[in-house]
Amino acid sequence: MRIALIGPLNPFRGGIAHSNEMLLRNLSKTNEVDAISFRRLYPKILYPGKFQAEGKNNAGILDSISPLNWLGVAKKINSKKPETIIFQWWTTFLFPPYFFLSFLLKGKKAAICQNVFPHEEGLLKKITGFFHSILTKVFLSRMDVLVAMSQSDKKMLERLFPKKKVTLYLEPMYELEGISGAKFSRESAKNELGVTGRNVLLFFGFVREYKGLRYLVEAMPEIVKKSDAKLFIVGEFWEPRQKYEELIHNLGLGNNVHIVDRYVGNDEVPKFFLAADLLVLPYTAISESGVIRMAFNFNTPILSTNVGGNPDHIEDGVNGFLVEPKSASQISERTNEFFSKKLFKKMALGMQAKRKELEWSKGKEKAVLGI
């Protein structure tokens, strides 16, 4: 089948680019895929991070804010005569080019909903939520197939679009260049980070309000009382770092929390995940998490809040724990249970056993293509 895949690819950083890169590789095994990445994704003024790409972007052709460019891109895609056009959907900022292309492109159209609605937070969510809702519904109504990436999003899409075909695509692991534990063992990873003999917790990814990091930090005093645990916060801060530093200081956690405030590339990912005894995802809301897929590469057990698509991959007591959102007490209680009962080996085996669910398959391909 001839497919046009529209979405960010390397060198853009972050979970959406990783996800799209994996999809491109897997679909290309049995299909002819034309990848349409971005020449410009976000204007600098609208991007909260330090940089959008990990190198010069020479391959992208779609400019998110140039209507003349959209015409040329549509012409190029149509010249290849794709049977299916797949849009990666996660932000209403892309509504203008995507909506425009949805009219000009010929063929069956599918949207992979990384987020049905964007992860806006606080006051911004109250101000813009109505407009996000309208734009999302208008664009997704143009699609022939809607692809959900979690059971919770599938139910939402079926409720919003009862006459649309909605499929479920539980994404495979992120087997990307450099994400491999081949160079490290757990011992060498702990040694490199200076935590040999200590219990290690990991929070990984961009720090944003909905990620719930404050609840994990608030749980740390009770965790530290029971074990010599150290928390690594690894990821670029998209909200004020100072408020977390003040919280860490006020709770007397200076020796038990280490912040790595930057984007961590694939070459560094293994040492953090292998050094960690437990990955903690204290999210207050989520559609689905690419960090979970990284953890499966290293069989790192996961403690997660019971939100969004996280329960699709975490079986409580088997390969991790599920707790309620916004509950520092539950995080500390289950973490202390993990360390006191020495559950790492048992849950690492649980991670390994569930990896088969995250392998690419014909069924996943059919879900993406809406077959």
C-alpha positions as a Markdown table, in Angstrom:
| # | Residue | x | y | z |
|---|---|---|---|---|
| 1 | Met | 0.0 | 0.0 | 0.0 |
| 2 | Arg | 1.1 | 3.5 | -0.7 |
| 3 | Ile | 1.0 | 5.7 | 2.4 |
| 4 | Ala | 1.6 | 9.4 | 3.2 |
| 5 | Leu | 2.6 | 9.9 | 6.8 |
| 6 | Ile | 2.4 | 13.5 | 8.0 |
| 7 | Gly | 4.1 | 14.3 | 11.3 |
| 8 | Pro | 7.5 | 15.3 | 12.9 |
| 9 | Leu | 10.5 | 13.0 | 12.5 |
| 10 | Asn | 14.1 | 13.2 | 13.6 |
| 11 | Pro | 15.8 | 15.5 | 14.3 |
| 12 | Phe | 12.8 | 16.9 | 16.1 |
| 13 | Arg | 12.9 | 15.9 | 19.7 |
| 14 | Gly | 10.2 | 14.6 | 22.1 |
| 15 | Gly | 7.7 | 11.8 | 22.2 |
| 16 | Ile | 5.7 | 12.6 | 19.1 |
| 17 | Ala | 8.8 | 12.5 | 16.9 |
| 18 | His | 10.0 | 9.3 | 18.5 |
| 19 | Ser | 6.5 | 7.8 | 18.0 |
| 20 | Asn | 6.3 | 8.8 | 14.4 |
| 21 | Glu | 9.8 | 7.6 | 13.6 |
| 22 | Met | 8.9 | 4.1 | 15.0 |
| 23 | Leu | 5.6 | 4.1 | 13.0 |
| 24 | Leu | 7.5 | 5.0 | 9.8 |
| 25 | Arg | 10.0 | 2.2 | 10.3 |
| 26 | Asn | 7.3 | -0.4 | 11.0 |
| 27 | Leu | 4.9 | 0.6 | 8.2 |
| 28 | Ser | 7.8 | 0.7 | 5.7 |
| 29 | Lys | 8.4 | -3.0 | 6.3 |
| 30 | Thr | 5.4 | -3.9 | 4.1 |
| 31 | Asn | 4.3 | -0.7 | 2.5 |
| 32 | Glu | 5.6 | 2.2 | 0.4 |
| 33 | Val | 5.6 | 5.2 | 2.8 |
| 34 | Asp | 6.3 | 8.8 | 1.9 |
| 35 | Ala | 7.2 | 10.6 | 5.1 |
| 36 | Ile | 6.2 | 14.3 | 5.3 |
| 37 | Ser | 8.0 | 15.9 | 8.2 |
| 38 | Phe | 8.2 | 19.6 | 9.1 |
| 39 | Arg | 10.6 | 22.3 | 7.8 |
| 40 | Arg | 9.3 | 24.5 | 10.6 |
| 41 | Leu | 7.1 | 23.1 | 13.4 |
| 42 | Tyr | 6.6 | 25.8 | 16.0 |
| 43 | Pro | 7.8 | 29.4 | 15.6 |
| 44 | Lys | 10.4 | 30.0 | 18.3 |
| 45 | Ile | 8.2 | 32.5 | 20.1 |
| 46 | Leu | 5.6 | 29.8 | 20.8 |
| 47 | Tyr | 7.9 | 27.0 | 21.8 |
| 48 | Pro | 8.6 | 26.8 | 25.6 |
| 49 | Gly | 11.7 | 24.5 | 25.4 |
| 50 | Lys | 15.3 | 25.5 | 24.7 |
| 51 | Phe | 15.4 | 24.0 | 21.2 |
| 52 | Gln | 13.1 | 21.9 | 19.0 |
| 53 | Ala | 15.6 | 19.7 | 17.1 |
| 54 | Glu | 18.8 | 17.9 | 17.9 |
| 55 | Gly | 20.5 | 19.0 | 14.7 |
| 56 | Lys | 19.9 | 20.7 | 11.4 |
| 57 | Asn | 16.6 | 19.8 | 9.8 |
| 58 | Asn | 17.3 | 19.0 | 6.2 |
| 59 | Ala | 14.5 | 16.6 | 5.4 |
| 60 | Gly | 11.3 | 18.3 | 6.4 |
| 61 | Ile | 9.1 | 20.1 | 3.8 |
| 62 | Leu | 6.0 | 21.2 | 5.7 |
| 63 | Asp | 6.0 | 24.7 | 7.1 |
| 64 | Ser | 3.3 | 25.0 | 9.8 |
| 65 | Ile | 2.6 | 28.7 | 9.2 |
| 66 | Ser | 3.0 | 29.1 | 5.4 |
| 67 | Pro | -0.2 | 28.6 | 3.3 |
| 68 | Leu | 1.8 | 28.8 | 0.1 |
| 69 | Asn | 3.9 | 25.9 | 1.3 |
| 70 | Trp | 0.8 | 23.9 | 2.1 |
| 71 | Leu | -0.2 | 24.1 | -1.6 |
| 72 | Gly | 3.1 | 22.7 | -2.7 |
| 73 | Val | 3.1 | 20.0 | -0.1 |
| 74 | Ala | -0.4 | 18.9 | -1.2 |
| 75 | Lys | 0.7 | 18.8 | -4.8 |
| 76 | Lys | 3.7 | 16.7 | -3.9 |
| 77 | Ile | 1.8 | 14.2 | -1.9 |
| 78 | Asn | -1.0 | 13.8 | -4.5 |
| 79 | Ser | 1.6 | 13.2 | -7.2 |
| 80 | Lys | 2.6 | 10.0 | -5.3 |
| 81 | Lys | -1.1 | 8.8 | -5.3 |
| 82 | Pro | -1.2 | 7.5 | -1.8 |
| 83 | Glu | -4.1 | 5.2 | -0.9 |
| 84 | Thr | -4.0 | 6.4 | 2.8 |
| 85 | Ile | -2.9 | 9.6 | 4.3 |
| 86 | Ile | -2.0 | 9.5 | 8.0 |
| 87 | Phe | -1.9 | 12.6 | 10.2 |
| 88 | Gln | -0.2 | 12.7 | 13.6 |
| 89 | Trp | -2.6 | 14.8 | 15.7 |
| 90 | Trp | -1.7 | 16.2 | 19.1 |
| 91 | Thr | -2.1 | 20.0 | 19.0 |
| 92 | Thr | -4.6 | 22.4 | 17.7 |
| 93 | Phe | -1.7 | 24.7 | 16.6 |
| 94 | Leu | -1.5 | 22.5 | 13.5 |
| 95 | Phe | -5.2 | 22.9 | 12.8 |
| 96 | Pro | -4.7 | 25.4 | 9.9 |
| 97 | Pro | -2.2 | 23.3 | 7.8 |
| 98 | Tyr | -3.9 | 20.0 | 8.6 |
| 99 | Phe | -7.4 | 21.2 | 7.9 |
| 100 | Phe | -6.2 | 22.8 | 4.6 |
| 101 | Leu | -4.4 | 19.5 | 3.6 |
| 102 | Ser | -7.5 | 17.4 | 4.5 |
| 103 | Phe | -9.4 | 19.1 | 1.7 |
| 104 | Leu | -6.7 | 19.0 | -1.0 |
| 105 | Leu | -5.3 | 15.5 | -0.4 |
| 106 | Lys | -6.9 | 12.5 | -2.2 |
| 107 | Gly | -7.3 | 9.1 | -0.5 |
| 108 | Lys | -8.5 | 7.7 | 2.7 |
| 109 | Lys | -7.5 | 9.9 | 5.7 |
| 110 | Ala | -6.7 | 8.7 | 9.2 |
| 111 | Ala | -5.6 | 10.7 | 12.3 |
| 112 | Ile | -3.5 | 9.1 | 15.0 |
| 113 | Cys | -4.6 | 10.9 | 18.1 |
| 114 | Gln | -1.5 | 11.2 | 20.3 |
| 115 | Asn | -3.7 | 13.5 | 22.3 |
| 116 | Val | -7.3 | 14.0 | 21.4 |
| 117 | Phe | -7.1 | 17.4 | 23.1 |
| 118 | Pro | -3.9 | 19.2 | 23.9 |
| 119 | His | -2.4 | 19.2 | 27.4 |
| 120 | Glu | -3.0 | 22.8 | 28.4 |
| 121 | Glu | -2.8 | 23.5 | 32.1 |
| 122 | Gly | -4.3 | 25.9 | 34.7 |
| 123 | Leu | -5.7 | 29.2 | 33.6 |
| 124 | Leu | -4.6 | 28.6 | 30.0 |
| 125 | Lys | -6.9 | 25.6 | 29.8 |
| 126 | Lys | -9.8 | 27.6 | 31.1 |
| 127 | Ile | -9.3 | 30.3 | 28.6 |
| 128 | Thr | -8.5 | 28.2 | 25.5 |
| 129 | Gly | -10.3 | 24.9 | 26.2 |
| 130 | Phe | -13.5 | 25.8 | 24.3 |
| 131 | Phe | -11.5 | 26.8 | 21.2 |
| 132 | His | -9.4 | 23.6 | 21.4 |
| 133 | Ser | -12.5 | 21.5 | 21.6 |
| 134 | Ile | -14.1 | 23.1 | 18.5 |
| 135 | Leu | -11.0 | 23.0 | 16.4 |
| 136 | Thr | -10.3 | 19.4 | 17.3 |
| 137 | Lys | -13.8 | 18.3 | 16.5 |
| 138 | Val | -13.8 | 20.1 | 13.2 |
| 139 | Phe | -10.5 | 18.6 | 12.0 |
| 140 | Leu | -11.2 | 15.0 | 13.2 |
| 141 | Ser | -14.6 | 15.2 | 11.5 |
| 142 | Arg | -12.7 | 15.3 | 8.2 |
| 143 | Met | -11.1 | 11.9 | 8.8 |
| 144 | Asp | -12.3 | 8.6 | 7.6 |
| 145 | Val | -10.6 | 6.7 | 10.5 |
| 146 | Leu | -9.7 | 7.9 | 14.0 |
| 147 | Val | -6.9 | 6.0 | 15.7 |
| 148 | Ala | -6.8 | 6.0 | 19.5 |
| 149 | Met | -3.7 | 5.2 | 21.4 |
| 150 | Ser | -5.3 | 4.2 | 24.7 |
| 151 | Gln | -8.6 | 2.5 | 25.7 |
| 152 | Ser | -9.7 | 5.7 | 27.5 |
| 153 | Asp | -9.1 | 7.8 | 24.3 |
| 154 | Lys | -10.9 | 5.2 | 22.2 |
| 155 | Lys | -14.0 | 5.5 | 24.4 |
| 156 | Met | -13.8 | 9.3 | 24.2 |
| 157 | Leu | -13.5 | 9.3 | 20.4 |
| 158 | Glu | -16.4 | 6.8 | 20.1 |
| 159 | Arg | -18.5 | 9.2 | 22.2 |
| 160 | Leu | -17.5 | 12.3 | 20.2 |
| 161 | Phe | -17.9 | 10.6 | 16.8 |
| 162 | Pro | -20.4 | 7.7 | 17.1 |
| 163 | Lys | -20.6 | 7.3 | 13.3 |
| 164 | Lys | -16.8 | 7.2 | 12.7 |
| 165 | Lys | -14.6 | 4.2 | 12.5 |
| 166 | Val | -12.4 | 4.2 | 15.6 |
| 167 | Thr | -9.5 | 1.8 | 16.1 |
| 168 | Leu | -7.1 | 1.1 | 19.0 |
| 169 | Tyr | -3.4 | 1.2 | 18.4 |
| 170 | Leu | -1.3 | 0.2 | 21.4 |
| 171 | Glu | 2.0 | 1.6 | 20.2 |
| 172 | Pro | 5.1 | -0.7 | 20.2 |
| 173 | Met | 8.4 | 0.0 | 22.2 |
| 174 | Tyr | 10.6 | 2.8 | 21.1 |
| 175 | Glu | 13.5 | 0.8 | 19.6 |
| 176 | Leu | 15.3 | 3.9 | 18.3 |
| 177 | Glu | 19.0 | 4.5 | 17.5 |
| 178 | Gly | 21.0 | 4.7 | 20.7 |
| 179 | Ile | 18.2 | 3.4 | 23.0 |
| 180 | Ser | 19.8 | 0.2 | 24.0 |
| 181 | Gly | 21.3 | -1.1 | 27.3 |
| 182 | Ala | 24.1 | -2.9 | 25.5 |
| 183 | Lys | 26.8 | -0.6 | 26.9 |
| 184 | Phe | 25.5 | -0.7 | 30.5 |
| 185 | Ser | 24.6 | -3.1 | 33.2 |
| 186 | Arg | 22.6 | -2.1 | 36.2 |
| 187 | Glu | 25.8 | -2.0 | 38.3 |
| 188 | Ser | 27.7 | 0.1 | 35.8 |
| 189 | Ala | 24.8 | 2.5 | 35.3 |
| 190 | Lys | 24.4 | 3.0 | 39.1 |
| 191 | Asn | 28.2 | 3.4 | 39.4 |
| 192 | Glu | 28.3 | 6.1 | 36.6 |
| 193 | Leu | 25.6 | 8.1 | 38.4 |
| 194 | Gly | 27.3 | 7.6 | 41.8 |
| 195 | Val | 24.4 | 5.7 | 43.4 |
| 196 | Thr | 25.9 | 2.3 | 43.9 |
| 197 | Gly | 24.1 | 0.5 | 46.7 |
| 198 | Arg | 21.2 | 3.0 | 46.8 |
| 199 | Asn | 17.6 | 2.7 | 45.9 |
| 200 | Val | 16.9 | 4.9 | 42.8 |
| 201 | Leu | 13.7 | 6.5 | 41.6 |
| 202 | Leu | 13.4 | 8.1 | 38.2 |
| 203 | Phe | 11.1 | 10.8 | 36.8 |
| 204 | Phe | 11.8 | 11.2 | 33.1 |
| 205 | Gly | 10.6 | 13.7 | 30.5 |
| 206 | Phe | 9.6 | 17.4 | 30.0 |
| 207 | Val | 8.5 | 18.9 | 33.3 |
| 208 | Arg | 5.0 | 20.2 | 32.9 |
| 209 | Glu | 2.2 | 20.8 | 35.4 |
| 210 | Tyr | 0.1 | 17.8 | 34.2 |
| 211 | Lys | 3.1 | 15.5 | 34.9 |
| 212 | Gly | 2.4 | 15.8 | 38.6 |
| 213 | Leu | 6.1 | 16.0 | 39.7 |
| 214 | Arg | 5.2 | 18.0 | 42.9 |
| 215 | Tyr | 3.3 | 14.9 | 44.3 |
| 216 | Leu | 6.4 | 12.7 | 43.8 |
| 217 | Val | 8.6 | 15.3 | 45.5 |
| 218 | Glu | 6.1 | 15.6 | 48.3 |
| 219 | Ala | 6.2 | 11.8 | 48.7 |
| 220 | Met | 10.0 | 11.7 | 49.1 |
| 221 | Pro | 10.2 | 12.5 | 52.9 |
| 222 | Glu | 8.2 | 9.4 | 53.8 |
| 223 | Ile | 10.2 | 7.3 | 51.3 |
| 224 | Val | 13.6 | 8.6 | 52.6 |
| 225 | Lys | 12.5 | 7.7 | 56.2 |
| 226 | Lys | 12.3 | 4.0 | 55.1 |
| 227 | Ser | 15.2 | 3.8 | 52.6 |
| 228 | Asp | 18.3 | 5.6 | 51.4 |
| 229 | Ala | 16.5 | 6.5 | 48.1 |
| 230 | Lys | 17.6 | 9.0 | 45.6 |
| 231 | Leu | 15.3 | 10.6 | 43.0 |
| 232 | Phe | 16.6 | 11.7 | 39.6 |
| 233 | Ile | 14.4 | 14.3 | 37.9 |
| 234 | Val | 15.6 | 14.1 | 34.3 |
| 235 | Gly | 14.1 | 16.4 | 31.7 |
| 236 | Glu | 13.8 | 20.0 | 30.6 |
| 237 | Phe | 11.6 | 22.2 | 32.7 |
| 238 | Trp | 8.7 | 23.8 | 30.9 |
| 239 | Glu | 7.6 | 25.5 | 34.0 |
| 240 | Pro | 9.5 | 27.4 | 36.7 |
| 241 | Arg | 12.3 | 25.2 | 38.1 |
| 242 | Gln | 12.6 | 27.4 | 41.2 |
| 243 | Lys | 9.3 | 26.3 | 42.7 |
| 244 | Tyr | 10.5 | 22.7 | 42.7 |
| 245 | Glu | 13.9 | 23.7 | 44.1 |
| 246 | Glu | 12.2 | 25.6 | 46.9 |
| 247 | Leu | 9.9 | 22.5 | 47.6 |
| 248 | Ile | 13.0 | 20.2 | 47.7 |
| 249 | His | 14.8 | 22.6 | 50.0 |
| 250 | Asn | 11.8 | 23.1 | 52.4 |
| 251 | Leu | 11.4 | 19.3 | 52.7 |
| 252 | Gly | 15.1 | 18.8 | 53.5 |
| 253 | Leu | 15.7 | 16.7 | 50.4 |
| 254 | Gly | 18.9 | 18.2 | 49.1 |
| 255 | Asn | 20.8 | 15.0 | 49.4 |
| 256 | Asn | 18.0 | 12.8 | 48.0 |
| 257 | Val | 17.0 | 14.6 | 44.8 |
| 258 | His | 19.1 | 15.3 | 41.7 |
| 259 | Ile | 17.9 | 17.5 | 38.9 |
| 260 | Val | 19.1 | 17.1 | 35.3 |
| 261 | Asp | 17.4 | 20.1 | 33.7 |
| 262 | Arg | 18.0 | 19.4 | 30.0 |
| 263 | Tyr | 16.8 | 17.3 | 27.1 |
| 264 | Val | 18.5 | 13.8 | 27.3 |
| 265 | Gly | 19.3 | 12.3 | 24.0 |
| 266 | Asn | 19.1 | 8.6 | 23.1 |
| 267 | Asp | 22.7 | 7.9 | 23.9 |
| 268 | Glu | 22.1 | 8.9 | 27.6 |
| 269 | Val | 18.8 | 7.3 | 28.1 |
| 270 | Pro | 20.1 | 3.8 | 29.0 |
| 271 | Lys | 22.1 | 4.8 | 32.1 |
| 272 | Phe | 19.2 | 6.5 | 33.7 |
| 273 | Phe | 16.7 | 3.7 | 33.1 |
| 274 | Leu | 19.1 | 1.0 | 34.1 |
| 275 | Ala | 20.2 | 2.8 | 37.2 |
| 276 | Ala | 16.6 | 3.2 | 38.3 |
| 277 | Asp | 14.9 | 0.6 | 40.4 |
| 278 | Leu | 11.5 | 2.2 | 39.8 |
| 279 | Leu | 10.3 | 4.7 | 37.2 |
| 280 | Val | 7.6 | 7.0 | 38.7 |
| 281 | Leu | 4.9 | 8.6 | 36.5 |
| 282 | Pro | 2.8 | 10.8 | 38.8 |
| 283 | Tyr | 0.7 | 12.3 | 36.0 |
| 284 | Thr | -2.5 | 14.0 | 36.8 |
| 285 | Ala | -3.7 | 13.5 | 33.2 |
| 286 | Ile | -2.3 | 11.8 | 30.1 |
| 287 | Ser | -3.4 | 10.2 | 26.9 |
| 288 | Glu | -0.5 | 7.7 | 26.6 |
| 289 | Ser | 3.1 | 7.9 | 27.6 |
| 290 | Gly | 6.2 | 7.2 | 25.4 |
| 291 | Val | 8.2 | 7.0 | 28.6 |
| 292 | Ile | 6.5 | 3.7 | 29.4 |
| 293 | Arg | 7.7 | 2.3 | 26.1 |
| 294 | Met | 11.3 | 3.4 | 26.9 |
| 295 | Ala | 11.0 | 1.6 | 30.3 |
| 296 | Phe | 10.1 | -1.7 | 28.5 |
| 297 | Asn | 13.4 | -1.6 | 26.7 |
| 298 | Phe | 15.2 | -1.9 | 30.0 |
| 299 | Asn | 12.6 | -3.9 | 32.0 |
| 300 | Thr | 12.4 | -1.0 | 34.5 |
| 301 | Pro | 9.3 | -1.5 | 36.8 |
| 302 | Ile | 6.9 | 1.4 | 36.8 |
| 303 | Leu | 4.8 | 3.2 | 39.5 |
| 304 | Ser | 2.1 | 5.2 | 37.7 |
| 305 | Thr | -1.1 | 7.1 | 38.4 |
| 306 | Asn | -4.2 | 5.3 | 37.1 |
| 307 | Val | -4.9 | 7.8 | 34.3 |
| 308 | Gly | -5.2 | 7.7 | 30.5 |
| 309 | Gly | -3.5 | 4.9 | 28.7 |
| 310 | Asn | -1.0 | 4.0 | 31.5 |
| 311 | Pro | -3.2 | 1.2 | 32.9 |
| 312 | Asp | -3.2 | -0.4 | 29.4 |
| 313 | His | 0.4 | -1.5 | 30.1 |
| 314 | Ile | 0.9 | -1.6 | 33.8 |
| 315 | Glu | -0.6 | -4.4 | 35.8 |
| 316 | Asp | -0.7 | -3.6 | 39.5 |
| 317 | Gly | 1.6 | -5.9 | 41.4 |
| 318 | Val | 2.9 | -7.6 | 38.3 |
| 319 | Asn | 5.2 | -5.1 | 36.5 |
| 320 | Gly | 4.5 | -2.1 | 38.7 |
| 321 | Phe | 1.9 | -0.3 | 40.8 |
| 322 | Leu | -1.1 | 1.9 | 40.0 |
| 323 | Val | -2.0 | 4.7 | 42.4 |
| 324 | Glu | -4.6 | 7.5 | 42.3 |
| 325 | Pro | -3.5 | 10.9 | 40.9 |
| 326 | Lys | -2.5 | 13.8 | 43.2 |
| 327 | Ser | -1.8 | 11.4 | 46.1 |
| 328 | Ala | 1.7 | 11.8 | 47.6 |
| 329 | Ser | 0.7 | 9.4 | 50.3 |
| 330 | Gln | -0.1 | 6.5 | 47.9 |
| 331 | Ile | 3.1 | 7.2 | 46.0 |
| 332 | Ser | 5.2 | 6.9 | 49.2 |
| 333 | Glu | 3.3 | 3.9 | 50.5 |
| 334 | Arg | 3.7 | 1.8 | 47.3 |
| 335 | Thr | 7.3 | 2.9 | 46.8 |
| 336 | Asn | 8.1 | 1.8 | 50.3 |
| 337 | Glu | 6.4 | -1.5 | 49.7 |
| 338 | Phe | 8.4 | -2.0 | 46.5 |
| 339 | Phe | 11.7 | -1.4 | 48.4 |
| 340 | Ser | 10.8 | -3.2 | 51.6 |
| 341 | Lys | 9.6 | -6.4 | 49.8 |
| 342 | Lys | 12.5 | -6.2 | 47.3 |
| 343 | Leu | 10.2 | -6.4 | 44.3 |
| 344 | Phe | 12.6 | -5.3 | 41.6 |
| 345 | Lys | 13.4 | -8.7 | 40.2 |
| 346 | Lys | 9.8 | -9.9 | 40.3 |
| 347 | Met | 8.5 | -6.8 | 38.5 |
| 348 | Ala | 11.4 | -6.7 | 36.1 |
| 349 | Leu | 10.4 | -10.2 | 35.0 |
| 350 | Gly | 6.8 | -8.9 | 34.8 |
| 351 | Met | 8.0 | -6.1 | 32.4 |
| 352 | Gln | 9.8 | -8.7 | 30.3 |
| 353 | Ala | 6.7 | -10.9 | 30.1 |
| 354 | Lys | 4.5 | -8.0 | 29.0 |
| 355 | Arg | 6.9 | -6.9 | 26.2 |
| 356 | Lys | 5.2 | -9.1 | 23.7 |
| 357 | Glu | 2.1 | -6.8 | 23.9 |
| 358 | Leu | 4.4 | -4.0 | 22.6 |
| 359 | Glu | 5.8 | -5.8 | 19.6 |
| 360 | Trp | 4.8 | -4.6 | 16.1 |
| 361 | Ser | 2.2 | -6.8 | 14.5 |
| 362 | Lys | -0.1 | -7.1 | 11.6 |
| 363 | Gly | -2.9 | -6.2 | 14.0 |
| 364 | Lys | -1.2 | -2.9 | 14.9 |
| 365 | Glu | -0.7 | -2.2 | 11.2 |
| 366 | Lys | -4.4 | -2.8 | 10.5 |
| 367 | Ala | -5.4 | -0.5 | 13.4 |
| 368 | Val | -3.3 | 2.4 | 12.1 |
| 369 | Leu | -4.6 | 2.0 | 8.5 |
| 370 | Gly | -8.2 | 1.5 | 9.6 |
| 371 | Ile | -8.4 | -1.8 | 7.7 |
